[in-house]
Amino acid sequence: MAGGVIVTGSAGGKNYPGELTFRVFITCVVAAFGGLIFGYDLGISGGVTSMDPFLMKFFPEVYEMEVNMKPSDSQYCKFDSQTLTLFTSSLYLAALVASVGASTVTRIFGRRFTMISGGVLFLAGAALNAFAQHVWMLIVGRMLLGFGIGCANQSVPIYVSEVAPYKYRGALNMMFQLAITIGIFVANVLNYVFAKMKNGEGWRYSLGLAAVPAVMIIIGAIFLPDSPNSLIERGQDGKAKEELIKIRGTTDVEEEFQDLVAASEASKVVKHPWATLLKREYRPQLTMAIAIPFFQQLTGMNVITFYAPVLFKTIGFGGTASLMSSMITGACNALATLVSIFTVDKFGRRTLFLEGGVQMFICQIVITIAIASKFGVDGNPGILPKWYAIIVVVGICVYVAGFAWSWGPLGWLVPSEIFPLEVRSAAQSINVSVNMIFTFAIAQIFTTMLCHMKFGLFIFFAFFVLVMTAFIRKFLPETKGVPIEEMSVVWQKHPYWKKFVKPVQDSEC
């Protein structure tokens, strides 16, 4: 650990001076615009794929299957099309590729440059999708969107964790997740509005307006300052110290600055960060970089986010009603994320992880019972009463809220704050890559899983919620209030991980 000295004052090590300055707050808000492009796409794709004019133009076989479905046919299989799901999932495969390349770009050119690059790529994808005439144009556009998201997800969480004072790092980093939920909600509202357009071209507006958050992140990133860590990493120590003074609101930054320099010097010794990350002492960080995004996707939340309109339509809601229901869940998602912003630095990461896991598990069981009781195995519900629709929507809203104040924001926050500088870019790339691999997998096979597993799909996700909650309880230490360059102390004190990391050298207590 940098400096090798531990003094009391913070939960894990040194107590650097500095408060939450207006510069830091605005900087983190602007950086979080990167979450808007991710959230907007998460929300827009499911709504668009439930619009009949869109299906008629690009996926006529799905539209024909939906229109010609008999009352006795299984509702579970009405949207089972691999080509249709490829429209959604191709983005995340592209984001996976981009996140690996963005690791090098982030390290060499800085976090800001990677954000700008992501915005430009996303803007190009939005334009291609809006004017698409053929399926291949949709897929290529989605891939460009994916490249943009990969760049944003690689750079923004790292940037915010580096700029934010450690006492407020959790809340400020969750601005990224809040921006994601706002993007999802706005997309749901726009889908609802544009689906009513008489000319059947509403889907073009839904897809094309992705250009707005892209422009926001491009313009915002141009005016952002580089993080002190990034400046030091690129040999601009004097400028880094000036920026550190500005963002901390005090000239008493020497101790933190020297620790940042020491961490940077240590990182320069590491010529191959990918290989270094495989070393025994980085086992805790590598495990979390893989496990947390893996479990985040297997909560089943992306099924709700991607396909909420499709899911609601499948279980008997009309087209407009399904978009309205997904808009309600999107609002719950955004509001619940505010809860995490105000509680994460007070109650800690572990508490929110565990509470959210229990809440999601209970809701998934309730949803399973509700769907199983009305649809059974054959998927023929008959006439659905109003009370049933209310139970399903409320159950999904409570489930979404549990995710929104736990695994949603913490899935990005915790990995971004636990990596030491020498492997930070590489580890974040692994984090984003694992996230995108399983986002792609879930998006691609969801409709097939729903067709074959029926209501058992929710039992499948409930099982993983149990597993991941047990994993957090056993293996994740609390990182609340620990300076980012002093994070190694939490692993050195953990009952399990301490046998992997280098021992603490206490020279002062």
C-alpha positions in Angstrom: 0.0 0.0 0.0 1.2 3.5 -0.7 3.4 4.9 2.0 3.1 1.9 4.3 1.6 4.0 7.1 -1.8 3.7 8.7 -3.3 6.4 10.9 -6.7 6.4 12.5 -9.5 8.5 11.0 -11.0 6.6 8.2 -12.4 3.1 8.0 -9.5 1.6 6.3 -6.4 3.9 6.6 -5.4 7.5 6.1 -7.7 10.5 6.7 -7.0 12.9 3.8 -8.4 16.5 4.3 -10.9 17.9 1.9 -14.6 18.3 1.5 -17.2 17.9 -1.2 -16.5 21.0 -3.4 -18.9 22.3 -6.0 -16.2 21.6 -8.6 -16.2 17.9 -7.7 -19.9 17.7 -7.6 -20.4 19.2 -11.0 -17.5 17.2 -12.4 -19.0 13.9 -11.2 -22.5 14.9 -12.5 -21.1 15.7 -15.9 -19.1 12.5 -16.0 -22.2 10.5 -15.1 -23.8 11.6 -18.4 -21.9 8.5 -19.6 -24.6 6.5 -17.7 -27.3 8.3 -19.7 -26.3 6.6 -23.0 -26.2 3.2 -21.4 -29.5 3.7 -19.6 -31.3 5.2 -22.7 -30.3 2.2 -24.7 -31.3 -0.3 -22.0 -34.8 1.3 -21.9 -35.4 2.0 -25.6 -34.6 -1.4 -27.2 -37.3 -3.4 -25.3 -40.0 -0.8 -26.1 -39.1 -0.6 -29.8 -39.1 -4.4 -30.2 -42.7 -4.4 -28.9 -43.9 -1.8 -31.5 -45.9 -3.5 -34.3 -44.7 -1.1 -37.1 -41.1 -1.9 -36.1 -41.8 -5.6 -36.2 -43.6 -5.4 -39.5 -40.7 -3.7 -41.2 -37.7 -5.6 -39.8 -39.1 -8.8 -38.2 -42.3 -9.7 -40.1 -42.1 -13.4 -39.0 -42.4 -12.3 -35.4 -45.2 -10.0 -36.2 -47.1 -12.7 -38.1 -46.6 -15.1 -35.2 -48.0 -12.5 -32.8 -51.0 -11.6 -34.9 -51.9 -15.2 -35.8 -51.5 -16.6 -32.3 -54.5 -18.5 -31.2 -56.0 -18.1 -27.7 -54.9 -21.7 -27.0 -51.3 -21.1 -28.0 -48.6 -20.6 -25.4 -48.0 -16.9 -24.6 -44.5 -17.8 -23.4 -43.2 -18.3 -26.9 -44.8 -15.5 -28.8 -41.6 -13.4 -29.1 -39.1 -16.3 -29.5 -36.9 -15.1 -32.3 -33.1 -15.2 -32.3 -32.9 -12.5 -35.0 -35.1 -10.2 -32.9 -33.0 -10.7 -29.8 -29.8 -10.2 -31.8 -31.0 -6.6 -32.4 -30.8 -6.0 -28.6 -27.8 -8.2 -27.7 -25.4 -7.3 -30.5 -24.8 -4.0 -28.7 -23.3 -5.7 -25.7 -21.0 -8.0 -27.7 -19.6 -4.8 -29.3 -19.3 -3.2 -25.8 -17.3 -6.2 -24.7 -14.8 -5.7 -27.5 -14.6 -1.9 -26.9 -14.0 -2.3 -23.2 -10.8 -4.3 -23.8 -9.4 -1.7 -26.2 -10.6 1.2 -24.0 -8.4 -0.1 -21.2 -5.3 1.0 -23.2 -6.8 4.2 -24.4 -7.9 5.1 -20.8 -4.4 4.5 -19.5 -2.5 6.3 -22.3 -4.8 9.2 -23.2 -6.8 9.6 -20.0 -10.4 9.1 -18.9 -11.8 12.2 -20.6 -10.6 11.1 -24.1 -12.2 7.7 -23.7 -15.5 9.4 -22.6 -15.5 11.6 -25.7 -14.7 8.7 -28.0 -17.6 6.8 -26.5 -20.0 9.7 -27.1 -18.9 10.0 -30.7 -19.4 6.3 -31.4 -22.8 6.3 -29.7 -23.9 9.3 -31.8 -22.9 7.5 -35.0 -24.9 4.4 -34.0 -28.0 6.5 -33.1 -28.0 8.1 -36.5 -27.6 4.8 -38.3 -30.5 3.2 -36.3 -32.8 6.2 -36.8 -32.5 6.1 -40.6 -32.3 2.3 -40.9 -34.0 0.6 -43.9 -32.6 -2.9 -43.5 -31.8 -5.2 -40.6 -28.1 -5.0 -41.2 -28.2 -1.2 -40.7 -29.9 -1.9 -37.3 -27.3 -4.4 -36.3 -24.3 -2.2 -37.4 -25.9 0.8 -35.6 -26.3 -1.3 -32.5 -22.7 -2.3 -32.6 -21.6 1.3 -32.9 -23.8 2.1 -29.8 -22.0 -0.8 -28.1 -18.6 0.5 -28.8 -19.7 3.8 -27.3 -21.1 2.2 -24.2 -18.0 0.1 -23.7 -15.8 3.2 -23.7 -18.2 5.0 -21.3 -18.5 2.1 -18.9 -14.7 1.7 -18.9 -13.9 5.3 -18.1 -16.7 6.9 -16.1 -16.7 4.8 -12.9 -12.9 5.0 -12.7 -12.9 8.7 -13.2 -15.6 9.4 -10.6 -13.8 7.2 -8.0 -10.5 9.0 -8.6 -12.0 12.5 -8.4 -14.4 12.0 -5.5 -13.3 12.5 -1.8 -13.3 9.1 -0.1 -16.0 10.1 2.3 -18.5 10.8 -0.5 -17.1 8.4 -3.2 -20.1 6.0 -2.9 -22.8 8.7 -3.4 -20.9 10.5 -6.2 -20.1 7.2 -8.0 -23.8 6.3 -7.9 -24.5 9.4 -10.0 -23.5 7.1 -12.9 -26.2 4.5 -11.9 -28.7 7.3 -11.3 -28.0 8.6 -14.8 -28.6 5.0 -16.1 -32.0 4.8 -14.4 -32.9 8.3 -15.7 -32.0 7.2 -19.2 -34.1 4.1 -18.8 -37.1 6.1 -17.5 -36.8 8.7 -20.3 -36.6 6.0 -22.9 -39.7 4.3 -21.5 -41.7 7.6 -21.6 -40.6 8.3 -25.1 -41.5 4.8 -26.3 -45.0 5.2 -24.8 -45.4 8.6 -26.6 -43.9 7.6 -29.9 -45.8 4.3 -30.1 -49.0 6.3 -30.5 -47.8 8.0 -33.7 -50.2 7.4 -36.6 -47.5 7.1 -39.3 -45.9 4.1 -37.7 -42.5 5.8 -37.6 -42.4 6.4 -33.9 -39.6 3.8 -33.5 -37.3 6.0 -35.5 -37.7 8.8 -33.1 -37.1 6.5 -30.1 -33.9 5.2 -31.6 -32.7 8.5 -33.0 -33.1 10.5 -29.8 -30.2 8.4 -28.4 -28.2 11.2 -30.1 -29.2 13.6 -27.2 -27.3 11.8 -24.4 -24.4 11.2 -26.8 -24.0 14.9 -27.4 -24.3 15.6 -23.7 -21.4 13.3 -22.8 -19.3 14.6 -25.7 -19.8 18.3 -24.7 -19.5 17.6 -21.0 -16.3 15.5 -21.3 -14.7 18.3 -23.3 -14.9 20.6 -20.4 -14.1 18.1 -17.7 -10.7 18.3 -15.9 -8.5 15.2 -16.0 -8.3 13.3 -12.7 -5.1 13.8 -10.7 -4.4 10.0 -11.0 -4.6 10.2 -14.7 -2.4 13.3 -14.9 0.3 11.7 -12.7 0.0 8.5 -14.7 0.9 10.5 -17.8 3.8 12.4 -16.1 2.0 15.7 -15.4 2.7 15.9 -11.7 2.5 19.7 -11.4 -0.8 19.9 -13.1 -2.1 17.0 -11.1 -1.3 18.8 -7.8 -3.0 21.9 -9.0 -6.1 19.9 -9.9 -6.0 18.1 -6.6 -6.0 21.4 -4.7 -9.0 22.6 -6.7 -11.1 19.4 -6.2 -10.3 19.1 -2.5 -10.9 22.8 -1.7 -7.7 23.0 0.4 -4.0 23.4 -0.1 -3.3 20.6 2.5 -3.1 17.9 -0.1 0.6 16.9 0.2 0.0 13.6 1.9 -2.7 12.5 -0.6 -0.6 13.8 -3.5 2.5 11.9 -2.4 0.5 8.7 -2.1 -0.9 9.2 -5.6 2.6 9.7 -6.9 3.9 6.6 -5.0 1.0 4.6 -6.4 1.8 5.8 -9.9 5.5 5.0 -9.5 4.6 1.5 -8.4 2.3 1.2 -11.4 5.0 2.1 -13.8 7.0 -0.9 -12.7 4.1 -3.0 -14.0 4.7 -3.4 -17.7 2.0 -6.0 -18.3 -1.0 -5.1 -16.1 -3.1 -8.0 -17.5 -0.5 -10.5 -16.4 0.1 -8.7 -13.1 -3.6 -9.0 -12.3 -3.2 -12.8 -12.3 -0.7 -12.7 -9.5 -1.7 -14.1 -6.1 -1.8 -10.8 -4.3 -4.4 -9.4 -6.7 -6.7 -12.5 -6.3 -9.3 -10.6 -4.3 -9.7 -7.8 -6.9 -9.7 -10.3 -9.8 -12.4 -12.3 -8.1 -14.6 -9.3 -7.5 -14.0 -8.0 -11.0 -15.5 -11.3 -12.3 -18.0 -12.3 -9.7 -19.8 -9.0 -9.1 -20.7 -8.3 -12.7 -21.5 -12.0 -13.3 -24.0 -12.0 -10.4 -25.3 -8.5 -11.3 -26.6 -9.9 -14.7 -28.0 -13.1 -13.1 -30.3 -11.1 -10.8 -32.6 -11.1 -13.8 -32.9 -7.3 -13.8 -31.8 -7.0 -17.4 -34.7 -9.2 -18.4 -37.0 -6.6 -16.9 -35.1 -3.7 -18.3 -34.6 -5.0 -21.9 -37.9 -6.7 -22.3 -40.3 -5.1 -19.8 -42.8 -4.2 -22.6 -42.3 -7.6 -24.2 -42.7 -9.3 -20.9 -45.8 -7.4 -19.9 -47.3 -8.0 -23.4 -46.5 -11.7 -23.0 -48.4 -11.9 -19.8 -51.5 -10.4 -21.2 -51.1 -6.6 -21.2 -52.1 -4.8 -24.3 -49.4 -3.0 -26.4 -49.9 0.5 -24.8 -50.6 -1.0 -21.4 -47.3 -2.9 -21.5 -45.4 0.3 -22.3 -47.2 2.1 -19.5 -46.2 -0.6 -17.1 -42.6 -0.5 -18.1 -42.7 3.3 -17.7 -43.9 2.8 -14.1 -41.1 0.3 -13.3 -38.6 2.7 -14.9 -39.8 5.5 -12.5 -39.4 3.1 -9.5 -35.9 2.3 -10.7 -34.8 6.0 -10.8 -36.4 6.9 -7.5 -34.9 3.9 -5.7 -31.5 4.8 -6.9 -31.8 8.1 -5.0 -32.1 6.0 -1.9 -28.8 4.4 -2.5 -27.1 7.7 -3.1 -28.2 8.9 0.4 -27.5 5.7 2.2 -24.4 4.0 0.7 -21.8 6.1 2.6 -23.9 5.9 5.8 -24.8 2.2 6.0 -22.1 0.8 3.7 -21.9 -1.4 0.6 -22.4 -4.8 2.3 -25.6 -3.8 4.0 -27.2 -2.6 0.8 -26.0 -5.7 -1.1 -27.5 -8.0 1.5 -30.8 -6.2 2.0 -31.3 -5.9 -1.8 -30.6 -9.6 -2.3 -33.2 -10.6 0.2 -35.8 -8.2 -1.2 -35.2 -9.4 -4.8 -35.5 -13.0 -3.8 -38.8 -12.6 -2.1 -40.2 -10.6 -5.0 -39.1 -13.2 -7.6 -40.9 -15.9 -5.7 -44.1 -13.8 -5.5 -43.9 -13.1 -9.3 -43.3 -16.8 -10.0 -46.4 -17.7 -8.0 -48.5 -15.0 -9.7 -47.5 -16.0 -13.2 -47.6 -19.8 -12.5 -51.1 -19.5 -11.0 -52.6 -17.7 -14.1 -50.6 -19.2 -16.9 -49.6 -22.6 -15.7 -47.4 -24.6 -18.0 -49.4 -24.2 -21.2 -49.2 -20.4 -21.1 -52.9 -19.8 -21.8 -54.2 -17.3 -19.2 -57.7 -16.7 -20.5 -59.0 -13.3 -19.3 -56.7 -11.5 -16.9 -58.4 -9.6 -14.1 -57.3 -6.1 -13.1 -56.1 -7.2 -9.6 -53.7 -9.6 -11.2 -52.1 -6.9 -13.3 -51.7 -4.8 -10.2 -50.0 -7.6 -8.3 -47.5 -8.3 -11.1 -46.6 -4.6 -11.6 -46.3 -3.9 -7.9 -44.2 -7.1 -7.4 -41.9 -6.1 -10.3 -41.6 -2.5 -8.9 -40.5 -3.7 -5.5 -38.1 -6.1 -7.1 -36.7 -3.2 -9.3 -36.4 -1.0 -6.2 -34.3 -3.7 -4.4 -32.0 -3.9 -7.4 -31.8 -0.1 -7.8 -30.4 0.5 -4.3 -28.1 -2.5 -4.2 -26.8 -4.5 -7.0 -27.5 -1.9 -9.7 -25.2 0.9 -8.5 -22.9 -1.2 -6.3 -22.1 -3.4 -9.2 -20.3 -0.5 -10.8 -19.2 1.3 -7.6 -17.4 -1.5 -5.7 -15.2 -2.8 -8.6 -14.2 0.8 -9.6 -12.9 1.6 -6.1 -11.1 -1.6 -5.1 -8.5 -1.8 -7.9 -4.9 -0.4 -7.3 -3.6 2.0 -9.9 -1.2 -0.4 -11.5 -4.0 -2.8 -12.6 -6.9 -0.4 -12.5 -7.6 -0.1 -16.2 -7.1 -3.8 -16.9 -9.3 -4.8 -14.0 -12.0 -2.4 -15.0 -11.9 -3.8 -18.5 -12.4 -7.3 -17.0 -15.3 -5.9 -15.0 -17.0 -4.3 -18.0 -16.2 -7.3 -20.2 -17.8 -9.9 -17.9 -20.8 -7.5 -17.5 -21.2 -7.3 -21.2 -20.7 -11.0 -21.9 -23.5 -12.0 -19.6 -25.7 -9.0 -20.6 -25.3 -10.2 -24.2 -26.1 -13.8 -23.2 -29.2 -12.9 -21.2 -30.4 -10.6 -23.9 -29.9 -13.2 -26.6 -31.5 -16.2 -25.0 -34.1 -14.6 -22.8 -37.1 -15.2 -25.1 -36.0 -18.8 -25.7 -35.6 -19.3 -22.0 -39.0 -17.9 -21.4 -40.5 -20.2 -24.1 -38.9 -23.3 -22.6 -38.6 -22.6 -18.9 -41.9 -20.6 -18.6 -42.5 -19.3 -15.1 -39.5 -21.4 -14.0 -37.3 -18.6 -15.5 -37.9 -16.5 -12.4 -37.0 -19.4 -10.1 -33.7 -19.7 -12.1 -32.9 -16.1 -11.3 -34.0 -16.4 -7.7 -31.5 -19.2 -7.2 -28.7 -17.0 -8.3 -29.9 -14.2 -6.1 -29.5 -16.5 -3.1 -26.0 -17.6 -4.2 -24.7 -14.1 -4.8 -26.1 -12.8 -1.5 -24.2 -15.6 0.3 -21.1 -14.7 -1.7 -21.2 -11.1 -0.6 -21.7 -12.0 3.0 -18.7 -14.4 2.9 -16.2 -12.6 0.7 -16.8 -8.9 0.3 -15.2 -6.6 2.9 -16.7 -3.2 3.7 -15.1 -0.4 1.6 -17.1 2.5 3.0 -14.9 5.5 3.9 -11.6 4.0 2.7 -9.4 6.2 0.5 -9.0 4.7 -2.9 -5.2 4.5 -2.7 -5.4 2.9 0.7 -7.9 0.2 -0.3 -5.4 -2.7 0.2 -5.9 -2.5 3.9 -9.4 -4.0 3.7 -8.1 -7.1 2.0 -5.2 -7.4 4.6 -7.7 -7.5 7.4 -10.3 -9.8 5.8 -10.5 -13.3 7.4 -10.3 -15.0 4.0 -8.4 -12.7 1.7 -5.6 -11.8 4.1 -3.7 -15.0 3.2 -3.4 -13.8 -0.4 -2.3 -10.2 0.0 0.9 -8.8 1.3 0.9 -8.1 5.1 0.4 -4.6 6.5 3.6 -2.9 7.5 2.4 -0.7 10.4 4.8 2.0 11.1 2.3 4.2 12.9 -1.1 3.7 14.5 
